[in-house]
Amino acid sequence: MIRIDIATLFPDMCESYLSESIVGRGRKAGHIDIHCHNIRDYAGNKHNRVDDKAYGGGTGMVMQAQPIYDCITAIKQESDASPRVIYMSPQGRVLTQDIVKELAAEDSLIILCGHYEGVDQRVLDELNAEEISVGDYVLTGGELPALILTDAIARLQDGVLPNSDAYSIESHYNGLLEHPQYTRPEIWHDRAVPAVLLTGAHDAVAKWQEETALEVTRRKRPDMLYDHRVNGEPYARYIRVFVPHKEREYDIVAFMKMIFHRRILTNREQKILKRMMPVLDSLPTPPECEENSRIWLNAKNAGRILDMYAPLFDMLREHGIDYRIEYSDTPDGKPVAENENFTVFA
Ligand SMILES: C[S@@+](CC[C@H](N)C(=O)[O-])C[C@H]1O[C@@H](n2cnc3c(N)ncnc32)[C@H](O)[C@@H]1O
């Protein structure tokens, strides 16, 4: 069973979340051992002060090294193993399911929550702390990030969820997003549950789930497909976007340039396109995409590229023009899949 110790100035905040629901039940049943410690208990002064002004000035207080060090040293003395010390920090490696899996396999972990302006750098160096972030934004404290990490680790521990399917057939566990979920009633607001799910045919349901997981990932997170393999082979490392127009299909960039120069757009659309022109100019634009393989875009960047295309897609939709995205495992290969009427950015 993994042991997780959280060092924080707000242990009640953490304790309250970790006592409820699935994690709370997992703790009670002895599947995971979690302790929340108050760094203020190690203040060592009569005012229980644990922070001070930053050297060099600036607004906000900095958590002092000594109370943190004493708190973590005391935790280490309680533990048989030598736990990794993780500092929740917006400067750290951004948390992914792979990092969660790696940490979930440890015997014990100490998680340090900062607050205010953060903590004195010297204690992080002294403790050899690894920094983990929950995303590229800044919160007021490390408590929510510590809870996110602890929750994600807890659900991978034996016994916390009913069985391993409950976490392994889940978004990100195997590098894909999960298929959509449905529950009763069978029809709601004229929307029916996909028929195959009502058949009870196990193989057909499994096939639908597999195919739909790929489809959902293609639509929502094409960048994840870059590393995805099917039967050991790369799956969809490249994408390209087509626009059908007057019985021909154009690469989206070529198409946009063409309509821009013909000035059939509204003023607002022309402005959007003008702003994007330098980016569009930097991308290859063959006159007729079918005859040219250079327009395949690396899927790893596809999320960014498709985001960049979003205003173009909006324009196409406003003009009632469909577009189509193809995926391939090689830049000049045969498409493995395609999305008709791509609506991710709707
Ligand atoms: C206001 S932040 C300090 C930010 C720090 N001054 C900086 O600019 O890097 C206070 C504390 O919240 C926690 N925190 C804030 N954002 C976080 C994030 N994205 N991931 C993990 N922890 C975060 C950290 O523990 C941090 O010490």
The ligand as an SDF file (V2000), in Angstrom:
LIG
                    3D

 27 29  0  0  0  0  0  0  0  0999 V2000
    1.1080   31.8700   -6.1590 C   0  0  0  0  0  0  0  0  0  0  0  0
    1.9580   30.3430   -6.2990 S   0  0  0  0  0  0  0  0  0  0  0  0
    3.6330   30.8580   -6.3700 C   0  0  0  0  0  0  0  0  0  0  0  0
    4.0760   31.0460   -7.7760 C   0  0  0  0  0  0  0  0  0  0  0  0
    5.5570   31.3950   -7.8820 C   0  0  0  0  0  0  0  0  0  0  0  0
    5.8220   32.6620   -7.2970 N   0  0  0  0  0  0  0  0  0  0  0  0
    5.9310   31.4280   -9.3460 C   0  0  0  0  0  0  0  0  0  0  0  0
    5.6980   32.4530   -9.9940 O   0  0  0  0  0  0  0  0  0  0  0  0
    6.3980   30.3930   -9.8780 O   0  0  0  0  0  0  0  0  0  0  0  0
    1.8290   29.6680   -4.6840 C   0  0  0  0  0  0  0  0  0  0  0  0
    1.9290   28.1610   -4.6140 C   0  0  0  0  0  0  0  0  0  0  0  0
    0.8370   27.5710   -5.2880 O   0  0  0  0  0  0  0  0  0  0  0  0
    1.2310   26.3250   -5.8290 C   0  0  0  0  0  0  0  0  0  0  0  0
    0.8710   26.3550   -7.2540 N   0  0  0  0  0  0  0  0  0  0  0  0
    0.3760   27.4120   -7.9490 C   0  0  0  0  0  0  0  0  0  0  0  0
    0.1350   27.0970   -9.2250 N   0  0  0  0  0  0  0  0  0  0  0  0
    0.4500   25.7900   -9.3680 C   0  0  0  0  0  0  0  0  0  0  0  0
    0.4240   24.8850  -10.4650 C   0  0  0  0  0  0  0  0  0  0  0  0
    0.0380   25.2560  -11.6760 N   0  0  0  0  0  0  0  0  0  0  0  0
    0.8180   23.6120  -10.2450 N   0  0  0  0  0  0  0  0  0  0  0  0
    1.2340   23.2150   -9.0270 C   0  0  0  0  0  0  0  0  0  0  0  0
    1.3010   24.0340   -7.9540 N   0  0  0  0  0  0  0  0  0  0  0  0
    0.9150   25.3070   -8.1070 C   0  0  0  0  0  0  0  0  0  0  0  0
    2.7190   26.1550   -5.5620 C   0  0  0  0  0  0  0  0  0  0  0  0
    2.8680   25.2630   -4.4890 O   0  0  0  0  0  0  0  0  0  0  0  0
    3.1600   27.5520   -5.2250 C   0  0  0  0  0  0  0  0  0  0  0  0
    4.2280   27.5650   -4.3030 O   0  0  0  0  0  0  0  0  0  0  0  0
  1  2  1  0
  2  3  1  0
  2 10  1  0
  3  4  1  0
  4  5  1  0
  5  6  1  0
  5  7  1  0
  7  8  2  0
  7  9  1  0
 10 11  1  0
 11 12  1  0
 11 26  1  0
 12 13  1  0
 13 14  1  0
 13 24  1  0
 14 15  1  0
 14 23  1  0
 15 16  2  0
 16 17  1  0
 17 18  1  0
 17 23  2  0
 18 19  1  0
 18 20  2  0
 20 21  1  0
 21 22  2  0
 22 23  1  0
 24 25  1  0
 24 26  1  0
 26 27  1  0
M  CHG  2   2   1   9  -1
M  END
$$$$
